Each structure stands twice: as C-alpha cells, then as structure tokens.
C-alpha cells in the first residue's frame, strides 16, 4: 500500500473525546478508533501516504520508524478490511 | 505514553 486513501463515502465519522466513531451506513456496523488511530486516519485522508503517516507517527510519539510502519500497516489492514477506508487507484 | 492506533468493532444496528 504505497498510494493514498479516502474514507468510504458510505461511512459517517464522528469525533469523540477519545478518538472517533465510524458508522458504516450500508452494513450498519460501527467502530471505535482511538486517539492515535484517528490522528493517523486524518493524515491518510488528507493525502498522506502510508510512509508519510508512519514518519509523522514516529516523530510525534517518539517511536521507531519500524514500529510506526508496523502499527500503521496493521491499522490500515483493519480499516480496509472493514471497508471503512479505500485506496485511491 | 504511546498508545498504538487501534480500531475496535463496537456493534451494529
């Protein structure tokens, strides 16, 4: 996944005190995203690539680039698997 | 403190 991403148009997002809630209007499922996850999602939907988002996360949270890439890859897999986020093609 | 990004299924309606 080296491209950019966009939020599925069928998903409603509401920011909360501890992150965000995402509601998939077609499936009726809703999800909780923690603060770090919401920060990453915001970067991705604002045009950051996976690599750029990892660099931002590593810088903000003082973690290694490797850890940041791994955590973002896991988050992306979850978001795409749930059809909340889609890759621009 | 670092909290890894996490997505949690809450439910459905």
N, CA and C atoms of all chains as a GROMACS GRO file, in nm:
protein
  306
    1UNK      N    1   0.084  -0.119   0.000
    1UNK     CA    2   0.000   0.000   0.000
    1UNK      C    3   0.088   0.124   0.000
    2UNK      N    4   0.116   0.175  -0.118
    2UNK     CA    5   0.204   0.292  -0.125
    2UNK      C    6   0.129   0.415  -0.171
    3UNK      N    7  -0.002   0.399  -0.200
    3UNK     CA    8  -0.079   0.511  -0.251
    3UNK      C    9  -0.142   0.593  -0.140
    4UNK      N   10  -0.245   0.667  -0.179
    4UNK     CA   11  -0.318   0.747  -0.081
    4UNK      C   12  -0.457   0.686  -0.063
    5UNK      N   13  -0.528   0.737   0.036
    5UNK     CA   14  -0.653   0.673   0.076
    5UNK      C   15  -0.766   0.774   0.090
    6UNK      N   16  -0.887   0.723   0.086
    6UNK     CA   17  -1.003   0.809   0.112
    6UNK      C   18  -1.104   0.731   0.194
    7UNK      N   19  -1.181   0.806   0.272
    7UNK     CA   20  -1.284   0.744   0.354
    7UNK      C   21  -1.398   0.698   0.264
    8UNK      N   22  -1.444   0.576   0.286
    8UNK     CA   23  -1.558   0.525   0.210
    8UNK      C   24  -1.675   0.625   0.224
    9UNK      N   25  -1.733   0.669   0.112
    9UNK     CA   26  -1.844   0.766   0.119
    9UNK      C   27  -1.963   0.716   0.200
   10UNK      N   28  -1.972   0.585   0.219
   10UNK     CA   29  -2.083   0.529   0.296
   10UNK      C   30  -2.055   0.528   0.446
   11UNK      N   31  -1.943   0.589   0.485
   11UNK     CA   32  -1.904   0.589   0.626
   11UNK      C   33  -1.921   0.729   0.686
   12UNK      N   34  -1.990   0.735   0.799
   12UNK     CA   35  -2.002   0.860   0.874
   12UNK      C   36  -1.902   0.856   0.989
   13UNK      N   37  -1.834   0.968   1.009
   13UNK     CA   38  -1.734   0.974   1.115
   13UNK      C   39  -1.772   1.082   1.215
   14UNK      N   40  -1.768   1.048   1.342
   14UNK     CA   41  -1.795   1.147   1.447
   14UNK      C   42  -1.678   1.147   1.544
   15UNK      N   43  -1.620   1.264   1.562
   15UNK     CA   44  -1.508   1.276   1.656
   15UNK      C   45  -1.560   1.268   1.799
   16UNK      N   46  -1.487   1.198   1.884
   16UNK     CA   47  -1.526   1.184   2.024
   16UNK      C   48  -1.410   1.229   2.113
   17UNK      N   49  -1.431   1.227   2.243
   17UNK     CA   50  -1.326   1.270   2.335
   17UNK      C   51  -1.204   1.179   2.329
   18UNK      N   52  -1.226   1.053   2.291
   18UNK     CA   53  -1.113   0.961   2.290
   18UNK      C   54  -1.089   0.900   2.152
   19UNK      N   55  -1.109   0.980   2.049
   19UNK     CA   56  -1.083   0.933   1.913
   19UNK      C   57  -1.198   0.964   1.821
   20UNK      N   58  -1.256   0.861   1.762
   20UNK     CA   59  -1.367   0.882   1.670
   20UNK      C   60  -1.451   0.755   1.661
   21UNK      N   61  -1.575   0.775   1.621
   21UNK     CA   62  -1.665   0.663   1.594
   21UNK      C   63  -1.696   0.665   1.445
   22UNK      N   64  -1.687   0.549   1.382
   22UNK     CA   65  -1.716   0.539   1.239
   22UNK      C   66  -1.836   0.447   1.220
   23UNK      N   67  -1.932   0.496   1.146
   23UNK     CA   68  -2.054   0.420   1.120
   23UNK      C   69  -2.061   0.386   0.972
   24UNK      N   70  -2.063   0.256   0.942
   24UNK     CA   71  -2.077   0.212   0.803
   24UNK      C   72  -2.225   0.202   0.773
   25UNK      N   73  -2.275   0.293   0.692
   25UNK     CA   74  -2.419   0.305   0.673
   25UNK      C   75  -2.479   0.187   0.597
   26UNK      N   76  -2.399   0.117   0.517
   26UNK     CA   77  -2.453   0.005   0.442
   26UNK      C   78  -2.462  -0.121   0.528
   27UNK      N   79  -2.355  -0.149   0.602
   27UNK     CA   80  -2.354  -0.271   0.683
   27UNK      C   81  -2.420  -0.250   0.819
   28UNK      N   82  -2.430  -0.122   0.862
   28UNK     CA   83  -2.488  -0.094   0.993
   28UNK      C   84  -2.389  -0.114   1.106
   29UNK      N   85  -2.265  -0.147   1.073
   29UNK     CA   86  -2.166  -0.170   1.178
   29UNK      C   87  -2.100  -0.038   1.218
   30UNK      N   88  -2.066  -0.028   1.344
   30UNK     CA   89  -1.993   0.091   1.387
   30UNK      C   90  -1.872   0.053   1.469
   31UNK      N   91  -1.774   0.142   1.463
   31UNK     CA   92  -1.640   0.112   1.512
   31UNK      C   93  -1.586   0.228   1.594
   32UNK      N   94  -1.500   0.195   1.689
   32UNK     CA   95  -1.432   0.296   1.769
   32UNK      C   96  -1.286   0.301   1.728
   33UNK      N   97  -1.238   0.422   1.702
   33UNK     CA   98  -1.098   0.443   1.667
   33UNK      C   99  -1.035   0.524   1.779
   34UNK      N  100  -0.924   0.477   1.834
   34UNK     CA  101  -0.864   0.552   1.945
   34UNK      C  102  -0.796   0.680   1.893
   35UNK      N  103  -0.745   0.759   1.987
   35UNK     CA  104  -0.690   0.890   1.951
   35UNK      C  105  -0.577   0.880   1.850
   36UNK      N  106  -0.487   0.786   1.874
   36UNK     CA  107  -0.375   0.769   1.781
   36UNK      C  108  -0.425   0.726   1.644
   37UNK      N  109  -0.519   0.634   1.645
   37UNK     CA  110  -0.574   0.586   1.518
   37UNK      C  111  -0.644   0.696   1.441
   38UNK      N  112  -0.716   0.782   1.513
   38UNK     CA  113  -0.786   0.892   1.447
   38UNK      C  114  -0.686   0.991   1.388
   39UNK      N  115  -0.578   1.015   1.461
   39UNK     CA  116  -0.473   1.105   1.412
   39UNK      C  117  -0.413   1.050   1.283
   40UNK      N  118  -0.388   0.920   1.280
   40UNK     CA  119  -0.333   0.856   1.160
   40UNK      C  120  -0.434   0.862   1.045
   41UNK      N  121  -0.559   0.831   1.076
   41UNK     CA  122  -0.663   0.833   0.973
   41UNK      C  123  -0.677   0.972   0.911
   42UNK      N  124  -0.670   1.074   0.996
   42UNK     CA  125  -0.683   1.211   0.948
   42UNK      C  126  -0.570   1.243   0.850
   43UNK      N  127  -0.449   1.198   0.884
   43UNK     CA  128  -0.336   1.221   0.794
   43UNK      C  129  -0.354   1.150   0.662
   44UNK      N  130  -0.399   1.025   0.669
   44UNK     CA  131  -0.416   0.946   0.547
   44UNK      C  132  -0.524   1.005   0.457
   45UNK      N  133  -0.635   1.050   0.517
   45UNK     CA  134  -0.743   1.105   0.435
   45UNK      C  135  -0.713   1.247   0.390
   46UNK      N  136  -0.605   1.305   0.445
   46UNK     CA  137  -0.562   1.437   0.398
   46UNK      C  138  -0.451   1.425   0.294
   47UNK      N  139  -0.428   1.302   0.247
   47UNK     CA  140  -0.336   1.285   0.135
   47UNK      C  141  -0.201   1.225   0.169
   48UNK      N  142  -0.178   1.195   0.297
   48UNK     CA  143  -0.050   1.133   0.332
   48UNK      C  144  -0.045   0.990   0.279
   49UNK      N  145   0.074   0.950   0.235
   49UNK     CA  146   0.093   0.809   0.202
   49UNK      C  147   0.117   0.732   0.332
   50UNK      N  148   0.117   0.601   0.321
   50UNK     CA  149   0.143   0.517   0.437
   50UNK      C  150   0.278   0.551   0.499
   51UNK      N  151   0.377   0.570   0.414
   51UNK     CA  152   0.512   0.601   0.461
   51UNK      C  153   0.516   0.736   0.532
   52UNK      N  154   0.449   0.835   0.474
   52UNK     CA  155   0.446   0.968   0.536
   52UNK      C  156   0.374   0.964   0.670
   53UNK      N  157   0.266   0.887   0.676
   53UNK     CA  158   0.191   0.874   0.802
   53UNK      C  159   0.278   0.807   0.908
   54UNK      N  160   0.358   0.710   0.865
   54UNK     CA  161   0.447   0.643   0.960
   54UNK      C  162   0.553   0.738   1.012
   55UNK      N  163   0.606   0.822   0.925
   55UNK     CA  164   0.706   0.920   0.968
   55UNK      C  165   0.646   1.018   1.067
   56UNK      N  166   0.524   1.062   1.039
   56UNK     CA  167   0.455   1.154   1.130
   56UNK      C  168   0.433   1.089   1.266
   57UNK      N  169   0.386   0.966   1.264
   57UNK     CA  170   0.358   0.895   1.389
   57UNK      C  171   0.487   0.874   1.469
   58UNK      N  172   0.593   0.833   1.400
   58UNK     CA  173   0.722   0.810   1.468
   58UNK      C  174   0.773   0.938   1.531
   59UNK      N  175   0.758   1.048   1.461
   59UNK     CA  176   0.804   1.177   1.511
   59UNK      C  177   0.721   1.223   1.630
   60UNK      N  178   0.590   1.212   1.619
   60UNK     CA  179   0.500   1.261   1.724
   60UNK      C  180   0.510   1.178   1.852
   61UNK      N  181   0.529   1.049   1.836
   61UNK     CA  182   0.521   0.960   1.952
   61UNK      C  183   0.657   0.907   1.995
   62UNK      N  184   0.762   0.954   1.928
   62UNK     CA  185   0.898   0.912   1.964
   62UNK      C  186   0.912   0.760   1.965
   63UNK      N  187   0.864   0.698   1.858
   63UNK     CA  188   0.882   0.554   1.842
   63UNK      C  189   0.966   0.531   1.717
   64UNK      N  190   1.014   0.410   1.698
   64UNK     CA  191   1.098   0.382   1.583
   64UNK      C  192   1.016   0.382   1.455
   65UNK      N  193   1.083   0.409   1.343
   65UNK     CA  194   1.015   0.406   1.213
   65UNK      C  195   0.957   0.266   1.188
   66UNK      N  196   1.032   0.166   1.228
   66UNK     CA  197   0.986   0.028   1.207
   66UNK      C  198   0.857   0.001   1.282
   67UNK      N  199   0.852   0.045   1.408
   67UNK     CA  200   0.731   0.026   1.489
   67UNK      C  201   0.615   0.104   1.428
   68UNK      N  202   0.642   0.226   1.385
   68UNK     CA  203   0.536   0.310   1.328
   68UNK      C  204   0.480   0.246   1.201
   69UNK      N  205   0.569   0.197   1.115
   69UNK     CA  206   0.523   0.133   0.990
   69UNK      C  207   0.438   0.010   1.021
   70UNK      N  208   0.484  -0.067   1.117
   70UNK     CA  209   0.412  -0.189   1.154
   70UNK      C  210   0.274  -0.157   1.209
   71UNK      N  211   0.267  -0.058   1.297
   71UNK     CA  212   0.138  -0.022   1.358
   71UNK      C  213   0.042   0.034   1.254
   72UNK      N  214   0.095   0.114   1.163
   72UNK     CA  215   0.008   0.173   1.061
   72UNK      C  216  -0.038   0.067   0.961
   73UNK      N  217   0.050  -0.025   0.928
   73UNK     CA  218   0.010  -0.134   0.838
   73UNK      C  219  -0.104  -0.215   0.900
   74UNK      N  220  -0.094  -0.240   1.030
   74UNK     CA  221  -0.199  -0.316   1.099
   74UNK      C  222  -0.330  -0.238   1.100
   75UNK      N  223  -0.320  -0.107   1.127
   75UNK     CA  224  -0.441  -0.024   1.128
   75UNK      C  225  -0.505  -0.018   0.989
   76UNK      N  226  -0.421   0.000   0.888
   76UNK     CA  227  -0.472   0.006   0.750
   76UNK      C  228  -0.543  -0.124   0.712
   77UNK      N  229  -0.484  -0.234   0.751
   77UNK     CA  230  -0.545  -0.364   0.720
   77UNK      C  231  -0.684  -0.373   0.784
   78UNK      N  232  -0.695  -0.326   0.908
   78UNK     CA  233  -0.824  -0.329   0.977
   78UNK      C  234  -0.925  -0.237   0.910
   79UNK      N  235  -0.881  -0.115   0.878
   79UNK     CA  236  -0.971  -0.016   0.818
   79UNK      C  237  -1.019  -0.061   0.680
   80UNK      N  238  -0.928  -0.116   0.600
   80UNK     CA  239  -0.965  -0.160   0.465
   80UNK      C  240  -1.048  -0.288   0.470
   81UNK      N  241  -1.016  -0.375   0.563
   81UNK     CA  242  -1.092  -0.499   0.578
   81UNK      C  243  -1.237  -0.470   0.616
   82UNK      N  244  -1.256  -0.366   0.697
   82UNK     CA  245  -1.391  -0.328   0.739
   82UNK      C  246  -1.460  -0.240   0.635
   83UNK      N  247  -1.390  -0.213   0.524
   83UNK     CA  248  -1.443  -0.129   0.416
   83UNK      C  249  -1.471   0.013   0.464
   84UNK      N  250  -1.392   0.059   0.560
   84UNK     CA  251  -1.407   0.197   0.608
   84UNK      C  252  -1.318   0.290   0.527
   85UNK      N  253  -1.205   0.237   0.482
   85UNK     CA  254  -1.107   0.317   0.409
   85UNK      C  255  -1.076   0.246   0.277
   86UNK      N  256  -1.056   0.326   0.174
   86UNK     CA  257  -1.026   0.269   0.043
   86UNK      C  258  -0.903   0.337  -0.015
   87UNK      N  259  -0.828   0.261  -0.093
   87UNK     CA  260  -0.708   0.314  -0.155
   87UNK      C  261  -0.742   0.380  -0.287
   88UNK      N  262  -0.688   0.500  -0.310
   88UNK     CA  263  -0.708   0.568  -0.437
   88UNK      C  264  -0.637   0.488  -0.546
   89UNK      N  265  -0.705   0.467  -0.657
   89UNK     CA  266  -0.644   0.391  -0.767
   89UNK      C  267  -0.645   0.474  -0.895
   90UNK      N  268   0.246   0.893   2.678
   90UNK     CA  269   0.263   0.750   2.661
   90UNK      C  270   0.210   0.710   2.525
   91UNK      N  271   0.277   0.616   2.461
   91UNK     CA  272   0.236   0.578   2.326
   91UNK      C  273   0.125   0.475   2.331
   92UNK      N  274   0.016   0.507   2.265
   92UNK     CA  275  -0.095   0.413   2.252
   92UNK      C  276  -0.105   0.376   2.105
   93UNK      N  277  -0.079   0.251   2.068
   93UNK     CA  278  -0.084   0.212   1.927
   93UNK      C  279  -0.221   0.241   1.866
   94UNK      N  280  -0.224   0.278   1.739
   94UNK     CA  281  -0.354   0.302   1.674
   94UNK      C  282  -0.438   0.175   1.676
   95UNK      N  283  -0.564   0.189   1.712
   95UNK     CA  284  -0.649   0.070   1.724
   95UNK      C  285  -0.790   0.098   1.676
   96UNK      N  286  -0.844   0.002   1.603
   96UNK     CA  287  -0.982   0.007   1.557
   96UNK      C  288  -1.058  -0.106   1.626
   97UNK      N  289  -1.166  -0.071   1.694
   97UNK     CA  290  -1.243  -0.171   1.769
   97UNK      C  291  -1.386  -0.176   1.719
   98UNK      N  292  -1.433  -0.296   1.688
   98UNK     CA  293  -1.574  -0.311   1.650
   98UNK      C  294  -1.661  -0.291   1.773
   99UNK      N  295  -1.762  -0.205   1.760
   99UNK     CA  296  -1.848  -0.176   1.874
   99UNK      C  297  -1.979  -0.254   1.864
  100UNK      N  298  -2.035  -0.258   1.744
  100UNK     CA  299  -2.162  -0.329   1.729
  100UNK      C  300  -2.225  -0.294   1.596
  101UNK      N  301  -2.351  -0.323   1.582
  101UNK     CA  302  -2.420  -0.287   1.460
  101UNK      C  303  -2.566  -0.260   1.491
  102UNK      N  304  -2.630  -0.188   1.402
  102UNK     CA  305  -2.770  -0.158   1.423
  102UNK      C  306  -2.843  -0.173   1.291
   0.00000   0.00000   0.00000
